[in-house]
Amino acid sequence: MGKKDMTEKALLSFNDVFADIMNNILFHGKQVVREGDLEQGRERSVYSGEKGFREQGKVFV
């Protein structure tokens, strides 16, 4: 994973940043998604990879 991807994921983990981005991209700046309405998503998930089941960290939804 590149450094740019890690920085982007770190920024998106902040509710205020995530809300601002979603409001600007999806709703053309209209305040629809509010910081206080967001919750932290799962931090780990499991998926089936080429070598069997694998764990993936920091999943935000």
PDBQT receptor file of N, H, CA, C and O in Angstrom, charges set to zero:
ATOM      1  N   MET A   1       0.852  -1.172   0.000  1.00  0.00    +0.000 N 
ATOM      2  CA  MET A   1       0.000   0.000   0.000  1.00  0.00    +0.000 C 
ATOM      3  C   MET A   1       0.896   1.232   0.000  1.00  0.00    +0.000 C 
ATOM      4  O   MET A   1       1.840   1.326   0.785  1.00  0.00    +0.000 OA
ATOM      5  N   GLY A   2       0.597   2.161  -0.875  1.00  0.00    +0.000 N 
ATOM      6  H   GLY A   2      -0.170   2.085  -1.513  1.00  0.00    +0.000 HD
ATOM      7  CA  GLY A   2       1.405   3.367  -0.973  1.00  0.00    +0.000 C 
ATOM      8  C   GLY A   2       1.107   4.350   0.141  1.00  0.00    +0.000 C 
ATOM      9  O   GLY A   2       0.066   4.275   0.794  1.00  0.00    +0.000 OA
ATOM     10  N   LYS A   3       2.026   5.264   0.348  1.00  0.00    +0.000 N 
ATOM     11  H   LYS A   3       2.871   5.325  -0.183  1.00  0.00    +0.000 HD
ATOM     12  CA  LYS A   3       1.874   6.269   1.398  1.00  0.00    +0.000 C 
ATOM     13  C   LYS A   3       0.650   7.143   1.151  1.00  0.00    +0.000 C 
ATOM     14  O   LYS A   3      -0.032   7.531   2.100  1.00  0.00    +0.000 OA
ATOM     15  N   LYS A   4       0.365   7.457  -0.106  1.00  0.00    +0.000 N 
ATOM     16  H   LYS A   4       0.919   7.142  -0.877  1.00  0.00    +0.000 HD
ATOM     17  CA  LYS A   4      -0.800   8.274  -0.453  1.00  0.00    +0.000 C 
ATOM     18  C   LYS A   4      -2.084   7.586   0.005  1.00  0.00    +0.000 C 
ATOM     19  O   LYS A   4      -2.967   8.244   0.556  1.00  0.00    +0.000 OA
ATOM     20  N   ASP A   5      -2.203   6.283  -0.210  1.00  0.00    +0.000 N 
ATOM     21  H   ASP A   5      -1.485   5.749  -0.657  1.00  0.00    +0.000 HD
ATOM     22  CA  ASP A   5      -3.391   5.547   0.206  1.00  0.00    +0.000 C 
ATOM     23  C   ASP A   5      -3.567   5.577   1.716  1.00  0.00    +0.000 C 
ATOM     24  O   ASP A   5      -4.686   5.716   2.210  1.00  0.00    +0.000 OA
ATOM     25  N   MET A   6      -2.466   5.447   2.452  1.00  0.00    +0.000 N 
ATOM     26  H   MET A   6      -1.557   5.334   2.051  1.00  0.00    +0.000 HD
ATOM     27  CA  MET A   6      -2.534   5.455   3.910  1.00  0.00    +0.000 C 
ATOM     28  C   MET A   6      -2.970   6.825   4.414  1.00  0.00    +0.000 C 
ATOM     29  O   MET A   6      -3.750   6.913   5.363  1.00  0.00    +0.000 OA
ATOM     30  N   THR A   7      -2.483   7.886   3.798  1.00  0.00    +0.000 N 
ATOM     31  H   THR A   7      -1.850   7.815   3.027  1.00  0.00    +0.000 HD
ATOM     32  CA  THR A   7      -2.856   9.241   4.194  1.00  0.00    +0.000 C 
ATOM     33  C   THR A   7      -4.327   9.494   3.915  1.00  0.00    +0.000 C 
ATOM     34  O   THR A   7      -5.034  10.071   4.741  1.00  0.00    +0.000 OA
ATOM     35  N   GLU A   8      -4.780   9.063   2.756  1.00  0.00    +0.000 N 
ATOM     36  H   GLU A   8      -4.205   8.595   2.085  1.00  0.00    +0.000 HD
ATOM     37  CA  GLU A   8      -6.184   9.237   2.388  1.00  0.00    +0.000 C 
ATOM     38  C   GLU A   8      -7.089   8.495   3.367  1.00  0.00    +0.000 C 
ATOM     39  O   GLU A   8      -8.086   9.050   3.828  1.00  0.00    +0.000 OA
ATOM     40  N   LYS A   9      -6.759   7.268   3.685  1.00  0.00    +0.000 N 
ATOM     41  H   LYS A   9      -5.949   6.816   3.311  1.00  0.00    +0.000 HD
ATOM     42  CA  LYS A   9      -7.567   6.488   4.625  1.00  0.00    +0.000 C 
ATOM     43  C   LYS A   9      -7.553   7.114   6.010  1.00  0.00    +0.000 C 
ATOM     44  O   LYS A   9      -8.568   7.109   6.706  1.00  0.00    +0.000 OA
ATOM     45  N   ALA A  10      -6.416   7.649   6.411  1.00  0.00    +0.000 N 
ATOM     46  H   ALA A  10      -5.591   7.653   5.846  1.00  0.00    +0.000 HD
ATOM     47  CA  ALA A  10      -6.327   8.299   7.720  1.00  0.00    +0.000 C 
ATOM     48  C   ALA A  10      -7.232   9.524   7.762  1.00  0.00    +0.000 C 
ATOM     49  O   ALA A  10      -7.931   9.742   8.751  1.00  0.00    +0.000 OA
ATOM     50  N   LEU A  11      -7.227  10.320   6.707  1.00  0.00    +0.000 N 
ATOM     51  H   LEU A  11      -6.659  10.143   5.903  1.00  0.00    +0.000 HD
ATOM     52  CA  LEU A  11      -8.091  11.506   6.665  1.00  0.00    +0.000 C 
ATOM     53  C   LEU A  11      -9.570  11.130   6.666  1.00  0.00    +0.000 C 
ATOM     54  O   LEU A  11     -10.376  11.771   7.342  1.00  0.00    +0.000 OA
ATOM     55  N   LEU A  12      -9.927  10.097   5.912  1.00  0.00    +0.000 N 
ATOM     56  H   LEU A  12      -9.273   9.576   5.363  1.00  0.00    +0.000 HD
ATOM     57  CA  LEU A  12     -11.329   9.687   5.838  1.00  0.00    +0.000 C 
ATOM     58  C   LEU A  12     -11.836   9.086   7.146  1.00  0.00    +0.000 C 
ATOM     59  O   LEU A  12     -13.045   8.927   7.321  1.00  0.00    +0.000 OA
ATOM     60  N   SER A  13     -10.940   8.753   8.060  1.00  0.00    +0.000 N 
ATOM     61  H   SER A  13      -9.958   8.882   7.918  1.00  0.00    +0.000 HD
ATOM     62  CA  SER A  13     -11.379   8.200   9.343  1.00  0.00    +0.000 C 
ATOM     63  C   SER A  13     -11.930   9.278  10.273  1.00  0.00    +0.000 C 
ATOM     64  O   SER A  13     -12.541   8.958  11.293  1.00  0.00    +0.000 OA
ATOM     65  N   PHE A  14     -11.721  10.558   9.931  1.00  0.00    +0.000 N 
ATOM     66  H   PHE A  14     -11.225  10.817   9.102  1.00  0.00    +0.000 HD
ATOM     67  CA  PHE A  14     -12.279  11.659  10.719  1.00  0.00    +0.000 C 
ATOM     68  C   PHE A  14     -13.677  11.973  10.190  1.00  0.00    +0.000 C 
ATOM     69  O   PHE A  14     -13.857  12.250   9.004  1.00  0.00    +0.000 OA
ATOM     70  N   ASN A  15     -14.662  11.925  11.085  1.00  0.00    +0.000 N 
ATOM     71  H   ASN A  15     -14.516  11.700  12.048  1.00  0.00    +0.000 HD
ATOM     72  CA  ASN A  15     -16.056  12.118  10.677  1.00  0.00    +0.000 C 
ATOM     73  C   ASN A  15     -16.295  13.457   9.990  1.00  0.00    +0.000 C 
ATOM     74  O   ASN A  15     -17.065  13.519   9.032  1.00  0.00    +0.000 OA
ATOM     75  N   ASP A  16     -15.655  14.530  10.454  1.00  0.00    +0.000 N 
ATOM     76  H   ASP A  16     -15.029  14.479  11.232  1.00  0.00    +0.000 HD
ATOM     77  CA  ASP A  16     -15.883  15.840   9.844  1.00  0.00    +0.000 C 
ATOM     78  C   ASP A  16     -15.336  15.896   8.418  1.00  0.00    +0.000 C 
ATOM     79  O   ASP A  16     -15.955  16.494   7.538  1.00  0.00    +0.000 OA
ATOM     80  N   VAL A  17     -14.190  15.282   8.193  1.00  0.00    +0.000 N 
ATOM     81  H   VAL A  17     -13.687  14.797   8.908  1.00  0.00    +0.000 HD
ATOM     82  CA  VAL A  17     -13.597  15.257   6.857  1.00  0.00    +0.000 C 
ATOM     83  C   VAL A  17     -14.454  14.396   5.927  1.00  0.00    +0.000 C 
ATOM     84  O   VAL A  17     -14.738  14.784   4.794  1.00  0.00    +0.000 OA
ATOM     85  N   PHE A  18     -14.859  13.232   6.416  1.00  0.00    +0.000 N 
ATOM     86  H   PHE A  18     -14.628  12.917   7.337  1.00  0.00    +0.000 HD
ATOM     87  CA  PHE A  18     -15.689  12.339   5.608  1.00  0.00    +0.000 C 
ATOM     88  C   PHE A  18     -17.002  13.015   5.221  1.00  0.00    +0.000 C 
ATOM     89  O   PHE A  18     -17.419  12.952   4.065  1.00  0.00    +0.000 OA
ATOM     90  N   ALA A  19     -17.650  13.661   6.188  1.00  0.00    +0.000 N 
ATOM     91  H   ALA A  19     -17.311  13.712   7.127  1.00  0.00    +0.000 HD
ATOM     92  CA  ALA A  19     -18.918  14.345   5.919  1.00  0.00    +0.000 C 
ATOM     93  C   ALA A  19     -18.734  15.456   4.890  1.00  0.00    +0.000 C 
ATOM     94  O   ALA A  19     -19.557  15.595   3.985  1.00  0.00    +0.000 OA
ATOM     95  N   ASP A  20     -17.683  16.238   5.011  1.00  0.00    +0.000 N 
ATOM     96  H   ASP A  20     -17.015  16.124   5.746  1.00  0.00    +0.000 HD
ATOM     97  CA  ASP A  20     -17.424  17.314   4.048  1.00  0.00    +0.000 C 
ATOM     98  C   ASP A  20     -17.226  16.771   2.637  1.00  0.00    +0.000 C 
ATOM     99  O   ASP A  20     -17.765  17.313   1.672  1.00  0.00    +0.000 OA
ATOM    100  N   ILE A  21     -16.451  15.701   2.526  1.00  0.00    +0.000 N 
ATOM    101  H   ILE A  21     -16.013  15.260   3.310  1.00  0.00    +0.000 HD
ATOM    102  CA  ILE A  21     -16.190  15.122   1.207  1.00  0.00    +0.000 C 
ATOM    103  C   ILE A  21     -17.469  14.573   0.594  1.00  0.00    +0.000 C 
ATOM    104  O   ILE A  21     -17.758  14.828  -0.575  1.00  0.00    +0.000 OA
ATOM    105  N   MET A  22     -18.235  13.821   1.375  1.00  0.00    +0.000 N 
ATOM    106  H   MET A  22     -18.000  13.614   2.324  1.00  0.00    +0.000 HD
ATOM    107  CA  MET A  22     -19.476  13.246   0.852  1.00  0.00    +0.000 C 
ATOM    108  C   MET A  22     -20.475  14.337   0.450  1.00  0.00    +0.000 C 
ATOM    109  O   MET A  22     -21.111  14.247  -0.600  1.00  0.00    +0.000 OA
ATOM    110  N   ASN A  23     -20.607  15.356   1.285  1.00  0.00    +0.000 N 
ATOM    111  H   ASN A  23     -20.090  15.429   2.138  1.00  0.00    +0.000 HD
ATOM    112  CA  ASN A  23     -21.535  16.442   0.966  1.00  0.00    +0.000 C 
ATOM    113  C   ASN A  23     -21.137  17.164  -0.310  1.00  0.00    +0.000 C 
ATOM    114  O   ASN A  23     -22.001  17.534  -1.104  1.00  0.00    +0.000 OA
ATOM    115  N   ASN A  24     -19.855  17.366  -0.517  1.00  0.00    +0.000 N 
ATOM    116  H   ASN A  24     -19.153  17.065   0.128  1.00  0.00    +0.000 HD
ATOM    117  CA  ASN A  24     -19.401  18.066  -1.716  1.00  0.00    +0.000 C 
ATOM    118  C   ASN A  24     -19.516  17.210  -2.968  1.00  0.00    +0.000 C 
ATOM    119  O   ASN A  24     -19.913  17.704  -4.024  1.00  0.00    +0.000 OA
ATOM    120  N   ILE A  25     -19.172  15.935  -2.860  1.00  0.00    +0.000 N 
ATOM    121  H   ILE A  25     -18.850  15.534  -2.003  1.00  0.00    +0.000 HD
ATOM    122  CA  ILE A  25     -19.200  15.063  -4.037  1.00  0.00    +0.000 C 
ATOM    123  C   ILE A  25     -20.628  14.648  -4.391  1.00  0.00    +0.000 C 
ATOM    124  O   ILE A  25     -21.042  14.751  -5.546  1.00  0.00    +0.000 OA
ATOM    125  N   LEU A  26     -21.371  14.181  -3.399  1.00  0.00    +0.000 N 
ATOM    126  H   LEU A  26     -21.035  14.097  -2.461  1.00  0.00    +0.000 HD
ATOM    127  CA  LEU A  26     -22.696  13.626  -3.677  1.00  0.00    +0.000 C 
ATOM    128  C   LEU A  26     -23.819  14.651  -3.714  1.00  0.00    +0.000 C 
ATOM    129  O   LEU A  26     -24.780  14.493  -4.466  1.00  0.00    +0.000 OA
ATOM    130  N   PHE A  27     -23.705  15.698  -2.909  1.00  0.00    +0.000 N 
ATOM    131  H   PHE A  27     -22.924  15.827  -2.298  1.00  0.00    +0.000 HD
ATOM    132  CA  PHE A  27     -24.823  16.626  -2.746  1.00  0.00    +0.000 C 
ATOM    133  C   PHE A  27     -24.467  18.058  -3.144  1.00  0.00    +0.000 C 
ATOM    134  O   PHE A  27     -25.163  19.000  -2.765  1.00  0.00    +0.000 OA
ATOM    135  N   HIS A  28     -23.390  18.222  -3.903  1.00  0.00    +0.000 N 
ATOM    136  H   HIS A  28     -22.824  17.457  -4.211  1.00  0.00    +0.000 HD
ATOM    137  CA  HIS A  28     -22.980  19.523  -4.447  1.00  0.00    +0.000 C 
ATOM    138  C   HIS A  28     -22.886  20.609  -3.376  1.00  0.00    +0.000 C 
ATOM    139  O   HIS A  28     -23.288  21.751  -3.599  1.00  0.00    +0.000 OA
ATOM    140  N   GLY A  29     -22.347  20.237  -2.207  1.00  0.00    +0.000 N 
ATOM    141  H   GLY A  29     -22.021  19.310  -2.025  1.00  0.00    +0.000 HD
ATOM    142  CA  GLY A  29     -22.107  21.192  -1.132  1.00  0.00    +0.000 C 
ATOM    143  C   GLY A  29     -23.239  21.334  -0.133  1.00  0.00    +0.000 C 
ATOM    144  O   GLY A  29     -23.059  21.957   0.913  1.00  0.00    +0.000 OA
ATOM    145  N   LYS A  30     -24.404  20.769  -0.431  1.00  0.00    +0.000 N 
ATOM    146  H   LYS A  30     -24.550  20.262  -1.281  1.00  0.00    +0.000 HD
ATOM    147  CA  LYS A  30     -25.535  20.854   0.503  1.00  0.00    +0.000 C 
ATOM    148  C   LYS A  30     -25.242  19.992   1.728  1.00  0.00    +0.000 C 
ATOM    149  O   LYS A  30     -24.766  18.865   1.592  1.00  0.00    +0.000 OA
ATOM    150  N   GLN A  31     -25.524  20.516   2.931  1.00  0.00    +0.000 N 
ATOM    151  H   GLN A  31     -25.911  21.431   3.041  1.00  0.00    +0.000 HD
ATOM    152  CA  GLN A  31     -25.234  19.827   4.190  1.00  0.00    +0.000 C 
ATOM    153  C   GLN A  31     -26.280  18.725   4.432  1.00  0.00    +0.000 C 
ATOM    154  O   GLN A  31     -27.311  18.973   5.058  1.00  0.00    +0.000 OA
ATOM    155  N   VAL A  32     -26.009  17.505   3.932  1.00  0.00    +0.000 N 
ATOM    156  H   VAL A  32     -25.172  17.303   3.423  1.00  0.00    +0.000 HD
ATOM    157  CA  VAL A  32     -26.910  16.365   4.108  1.00  0.00    +0.000 C 
ATOM    158  C   VAL A  32     -26.330  15.401   5.138  1.00  0.00    +0.000 C 
ATOM    159  O   VAL A  32     -27.016  14.993   6.075  1.00  0.00    +0.000 OA
ATOM    160  N   VAL A  33     -25.068  15.043   4.954  1.00  0.00    +0.000 N 
ATOM    161  H   VAL A  33     -24.511  15.374   4.193  1.00  0.00    +0.000 HD
ATOM    162  CA  VAL A  33     -24.366  14.163   5.889  1.00  0.00    +0.000 C 
ATOM    163  C   VAL A  33     -23.757  15.039   6.973  1.00  0.00    +0.000 C 
ATOM    164  O   VAL A  33     -22.991  15.959   6.684  1.00  0.00    +0.000 OA
ATOM    165  N   ARG A  34     -24.104  14.746   8.226  1.00  0.00    +0.000 N 
ATOM    166  H   ARG A  34     -24.726  13.999   8.461  1.00  0.00    +0.000 HD
ATOM    167  CA  ARG A  34     -23.592  15.534   9.347  1.00  0.00    +0.000 C 
ATOM    168  C   ARG A  34     -22.601  14.697  10.163  1.00  0.00    +0.000 C 
ATOM    169  O   ARG A  34     -22.776  13.493  10.349  1.00  0.00    +0.000 OA
ATOM    170  N   GLU A  35     -21.574  15.368  10.635  1.00  0.00    +0.000 N 
ATOM    171  H   GLU A  35     -21.433  16.346  10.484  1.00  0.00    +0.000 HD
ATOM    172  CA  GLU A  35     -20.519  14.704  11.409  1.00  0.00    +0.000 C 
ATOM    173  C   GLU A  35     -21.087  13.900  12.574  1.00  0.00    +0.000 C 
ATOM    174  O   GLU A  35     -20.658  12.773  12.820  1.00  0.00    +0.000 OA
ATOM    175  N   GLY A  36     -22.052  14.476  13.293  1.00  0.00    +0.000 N 
ATOM    176  H   GLY A  36     -22.401  15.392  13.093  1.00  0.00    +0.000 HD
ATOM    177  CA  GLY A  36     -22.612  13.815  14.467  1.00  0.00    +0.000 C 
ATOM    178  C   GLY A  36     -23.474  12.612  14.158  1.00  0.00    +0.000 C 
ATOM    179  O   GLY A  36     -23.770  11.822  15.054  1.00  0.00    +0.000 OA
ATOM    180  N   ASP A  37     -23.886  12.455  12.909  1.00  0.00    +0.000 N 
ATOM    181  H   ASP A  37     -23.646  13.097  12.181  1.00  0.00    +0.000 HD
ATOM    182  CA  ASP A  37     -24.727  11.322  12.516  1.00  0.00    +0.000 C 
ATOM    183  C   ASP A  37     -23.914  10.095  12.130  1.00  0.00    +0.000 C 
ATOM    184  O   ASP A  37     -24.476   9.020  11.923  1.00  0.00    +0.000 OA
ATOM    185  N   LEU A  38     -22.606  10.245  12.031  1.00  0.00    +0.000 N 
ATOM    186  H   LEU A  38     -22.149  11.119  12.199  1.00  0.00    +0.000 HD
ATOM    187  CA  LEU A  38     -21.744   9.148  11.578  1.00  0.00    +0.000 C 
ATOM    188  C   LEU A  38     -21.237   8.327  12.753  1.00  0.00    +0.000 C 
ATOM    189  O   LEU A  38     -21.051   8.839  13.857  1.00  0.00    +0.000 OA
ATOM    190  N   GLU A  39     -21.018   7.044  12.492  1.00  0.00    +0.000 N 
ATOM    191  H   GLU A  39     -21.170   6.629  11.595  1.00  0.00    +0.000 HD
ATOM    192  CA  GLU A  39     -20.455   6.126  13.476  1.00  0.00    +0.000 C 
ATOM    193  C   GLU A  39     -19.230   5.467  12.875  1.00  0.00    +0.000 C 
ATOM    194  O   GLU A  39     -19.105   5.356  11.655  1.00  0.00    +0.000 OA
ATOM    195  N   GLN A  40     -18.333   5.032  13.736  1.00  0.00    +0.000 N 
ATOM    196  H   GLN A  40     -18.435   5.122  14.727  1.00  0.00    +0.000 HD
ATOM    197  CA  GLN A  40     -17.148   4.315  13.287  1.00  0.00    +0.000 C 
ATOM    198  C   GLN A  40     -17.564   2.948  12.763  1.00  0.00    +0.000 C 
ATOM    199  O   GLN A  40     -18.349   2.250  13.403  1.00  0.00    +0.000 OA
ATOM    200  N   GLY A  41     -17.047   2.566  11.612  1.00  0.00    +0.000 N 
ATOM    201  H   GLY A  41     -16.409   3.134  11.092  1.00  0.00    +0.000 HD
ATOM    202  CA  GLY A  41     -17.323   1.252  11.042  1.00  0.00    +0.000 C 
ATOM    203  C   GLY A  41     -16.420   0.200  11.636  1.00  0.00    +0.000 C 
ATOM    204  O   GLY A  41     -15.618   0.479  12.527  1.00  0.00    +0.000 OA
ATOM    205  N   ARG A  42     -16.557  -1.003  11.138  1.00  0.00    +0.000 N 
ATOM    206  H   ARG A  42     -17.209  -1.229  10.414  1.00  0.00    +0.000 HD
ATOM    207  CA  ARG A  42     -15.709  -2.103  11.603  1.00  0.00    +0.000 C 
ATOM    208  C   ARG A  42     -14.246  -1.797  11.299  1.00  0.00    +0.000 C 
ATOM    209  O   ARG A  42     -13.924  -1.221  10.260  1.00  0.00    +0.000 OA
ATOM    210  N   GLU A  43     -13.378  -2.183  12.202  1.00  0.00    +0.000 N 
ATOM    211  H   GLU A  43     -13.639  -2.652  13.046  1.00  0.00    +0.000 HD
ATOM    212  CA  GLU A  43     -11.948  -1.970  11.974  1.00  0.00    +0.000 C 
ATOM    213  C   GLU A  43     -11.292  -3.173  11.332  1.00  0.00    +0.000 C 
ATOM    214  O   GLU A  43     -10.174  -3.061  10.829  1.00  0.00    +0.000 OA
ATOM    215  N   ARG A  44     -11.938  -4.300  11.332  1.00  0.00    +0.000 N 
ATOM    216  H   ARG A  44     -12.847  -4.391  11.741  1.00  0.00    +0.000 HD
ATOM    217  CA  ARG A  44     -11.373  -5.504  10.729  1.00  0.00    +0.000 C 
ATOM    218  C   ARG A  44     -12.471  -6.241   9.967  1.00  0.00    +0.000 C 
ATOM    219  O   ARG A  44     -13.637  -6.231  10.361  1.00  0.00    +0.000 OA
ATOM    220  N   SER A  45     -12.078  -6.871   8.884  1.00  0.00    +0.000 N 
ATOM    221  H   SER A  45     -11.131  -6.879   8.563  1.00  0.00    +0.000 HD
ATOM    222  CA  SER A  45     -12.996  -7.731   8.142  1.00  0.00    +0.000 C 
ATOM    223  C   SER A  45     -12.207  -8.929   7.638  1.00  0.00    +0.000 C 
ATOM    224  O   SER A  45     -10.976  -8.926   7.638  1.00  0.00    +0.000 OA
ATOM    225  N   VAL A  46     -12.929  -9.944   7.213  1.00  0.00    +0.000 N 
ATOM    226  H   VAL A  46     -13.929  -9.946   7.214  1.00  0.00    +0.000 HD
ATOM    227  CA  VAL A  46     -12.304 -11.156   6.695  1.00  0.00    +0.000 C 
ATOM    228  C   VAL A  46     -12.813 -11.359   5.273  1.00  0.00    +0.000 C 
ATOM    229  O   VAL A  46     -13.998 -11.178   4.995  1.00  0.00    +0.000 OA
ATOM    230  N   TYR A  47     -11.913 -11.732   4.387  1.00  0.00    +0.000 N 
ATOM    231  H   TYR A  47     -10.950 -11.879   4.613  1.00  0.00    +0.000 HD
ATOM    232  CA  TYR A  47     -12.320 -12.024   3.016  1.00  0.00    +0.000 C 
ATOM    233  C   TYR A  47     -11.595 -13.270   2.522  1.00  0.00    +0.000 C 
ATOM    234  O   TYR A  47     -10.568 -13.667   3.073  1.00  0.00    +0.000 OA
ATOM    235  N   SER A  48     -12.140 -13.872   1.488  1.00  0.00    +0.000 N 
ATOM    236  H   SER A  48     -12.974 -13.549   1.041  1.00  0.00    +0.000 HD
ATOM    237  CA  SER A  48     -11.541 -15.070   0.922  1.00  0.00    +0.000 C 
ATOM    238  C   SER A  48     -10.594 -14.666  -0.200  1.00  0.00    +0.000 C 
ATOM    239  O   SER A  48     -11.027 -14.199  -1.253  1.00  0.00    +0.000 OA
ATOM    240  N   GLY A  49      -9.309 -14.849   0.031  1.00  0.00    +0.000 N 
ATOM    241  H   GLY A  49      -8.957 -15.229   0.886  1.00  0.00    +0.000 HD
ATOM    242  CA  GLY A  49      -8.295 -14.504  -0.955  1.00  0.00    +0.000 C 
ATOM    243  C   GLY A  49      -7.765 -15.749  -1.654  1.00  0.00    +0.000 C 
ATOM    244  O   GLY A  49      -8.286 -16.851  -1.477  1.00  0.00    +0.000 OA
ATOM    245  N   GLU A  50      -6.732 -15.553  -2.442  1.00  0.00    +0.000 N 
ATOM    246  H   GLU A  50      -6.310 -14.658  -2.586  1.00  0.00    +0.000 HD
ATOM    247  CA  GLU A  50      -6.129 -16.672  -3.180  1.00  0.00    +0.000 C 
ATOM    248  C   GLU A  50      -5.571 -17.742  -2.245  1.00  0.00    +0.000 C 
ATOM    249  O   GLU A  50      -5.562 -18.926  -2.584  1.00  0.00    +0.000 OA
ATOM    250  N   LYS A  51      -5.111 -17.324  -1.075  1.00  0.00    +0.000 N 
ATOM    251  H   LYS A  51      -5.119 -16.363  -0.800  1.00  0.00    +0.000 HD
ATOM    252  CA  LYS A  51      -4.499 -18.256  -0.123  1.00  0.00    +0.000 C 
ATOM    253  C   LYS A  51      -5.436 -18.598   1.018  1.00  0.00    +0.000 C 
ATOM    254  O   LYS A  51      -4.977 -18.927   2.112  1.00  0.00    +0.000 OA
ATOM    255  N   GLY A  52      -6.739 -18.529   0.788  1.00  0.00    +0.000 N 
ATOM    256  H   GLY A  52      -7.112 -18.263  -0.101  1.00  0.00    +0.000 HD
ATOM    257  CA  GLY A  52      -7.712 -18.836   1.834  1.00  0.00    +0.000 C 
ATOM    258  C   GLY A  52      -8.231 -17.551   2.469  1.00  0.00    +0.000 C 
ATOM    259  O   GLY A  52      -8.134 -16.471   1.887  1.00  0.00    +0.000 OA
ATOM    260  N   PHE A  53      -8.773 -17.684   3.650  1.00  0.00    +0.000 N 
ATOM    261  H   PHE A  53      -8.852 -18.561   4.123  1.00  0.00    +0.000 HD
ATOM    262  CA  PHE A  53      -9.328 -16.511   4.324  1.00  0.00    +0.000 C 
ATOM    263  C   PHE A  53      -8.212 -15.600   4.810  1.00  0.00    +0.000 C 
ATOM    264  O   PHE A  53      -7.195 -16.060   5.331  1.00  0.00    +0.000 OA
ATOM    265  N   ARG A  54      -8.418 -14.308   4.631  1.00  0.00    +0.000 N 
ATOM    266  H   ARG A  54      -9.243 -13.935   4.208  1.00  0.00    +0.000 HD
ATOM    267  CA  ARG A  54      -7.422 -13.308   5.029  1.00  0.00    +0.000 C 
ATOM    268  C   ARG A  54      -8.117 -12.218   5.830  1.00  0.00    +0.000 C 
ATOM    269  O   ARG A  54      -9.310 -11.965   5.658  1.00  0.00    +0.000 OA
ATOM    270  N   GLU A  55      -7.363 -11.587   6.694  1.00  0.00    +0.000 N 
ATOM    271  H   GLU A  55      -6.394 -11.793   6.833  1.00  0.00    +0.000 HD
ATOM    272  CA  GLU A  55      -7.900 -10.495   7.510  1.00  0.00    +0.000 C 
ATOM    273  C   GLU A  55      -7.485  -9.160   6.898  1.00  0.00    +0.000 C 
ATOM    274  O   GLU A  55      -6.370  -8.997   6.404  1.00  0.00    +0.000 OA
ATOM    275  N   GLN A  56      -8.400  -8.231   6.946  1.00  0.00    +0.000 N 
ATOM    276  H   GLN A  56      -9.306  -8.364   7.347  1.00  0.00    +0.000 HD
ATOM    277  CA  GLN A  56      -8.156  -6.897   6.405  1.00  0.00    +0.000 C 
ATOM    278  C   GLN A  56      -8.477  -5.905   7.503  1.00  0.00    +0.000 C 
ATOM    279  O   GLN A  56      -9.522  -6.015   8.144  1.00  0.00    +0.000 OA
ATOM    280  N   GLY A  57      -7.609  -4.945   7.734  1.00  0.00    +0.000 N 
ATOM    281  H   GLY A  57      -6.760  -4.855   7.213  1.00  0.00    +0.000 HD
ATOM    282  CA  GLY A  57      -7.809  -3.987   8.808  1.00  0.00    +0.000 C 
ATOM    283  C   GLY A  57      -8.351  -2.655   8.318  1.00  0.00    +0.000 C 
ATOM    284  O   GLY A  57      -8.272  -2.333   7.132  1.00  0.00    +0.000 OA
ATOM    285  N   LYS A  58      -8.899  -1.893   9.242  1.00  0.00    +0.000 N 
ATOM    286  H   LYS A  58      -8.963  -2.154  10.205  1.00  0.00    +0.000 HD
ATOM    287  CA  LYS A  58      -9.377  -0.527   9.016  1.00  0.00    +0.000 C 
ATOM    288  C   LYS A  58     -10.345  -0.427   7.839  1.00  0.00    +0.000 C 
ATOM    289  O   LYS A  58     -10.038   0.197   6.823  1.00  0.00    +0.000 OA
ATOM    290  N   VAL A  59     -11.506  -1.043   7.987  1.00  0.00    +0.000 N 
ATOM    291  H   VAL A  59     -11.754  -1.550   8.812  1.00  0.00    +0.000 HD
ATOM    292  CA  VAL A  59     -12.559  -0.937   6.984  1.00  0.00    +0.000 C 
ATOM    293  C   VAL A  59     -13.542   0.108   7.471  1.00  0.00    +0.000 C 
ATOM    294  O   VAL A  59     -14.097  -0.030   8.562  1.00  0.00    +0.000 OA
ATOM    295  N   PHE A  60     -13.769   1.152   6.684  1.00  0.00    +0.000 N 
ATOM    296  H   PHE A  60     -13.318   1.264   5.798  1.00  0.00    +0.000 HD
ATOM    297  CA  PHE A  60     -14.686   2.213   7.061  1.00  0.00    +0.000 C 
ATOM    298  C   PHE A  60     -15.847   2.212   6.094  1.00  0.00    +0.000 C 
ATOM    299  O   PHE A  60     -15.670   2.238   4.876  1.00  0.00    +0.000 OA
ATOM    300  N   VAL A  61     -17.024   2.181   6.656  1.00  0.00    +0.000 N 
ATOM    301  H   VAL A  61     -17.168   2.160   7.645  1.00  0.00    +0.000 HD
ATOM    302  CA  VAL A  61     -18.234   2.238   5.829  1.00  0.00    +0.000 C 
ATOM    303  C   VAL A  61     -19.166   3.283   6.332  1.00  0.00    +0.000 C 
ATOM    304  O   VAL A  61     -20.240   3.478   5.762  1.00  0.00    +0.000 OA
TER     305      VAL A  61
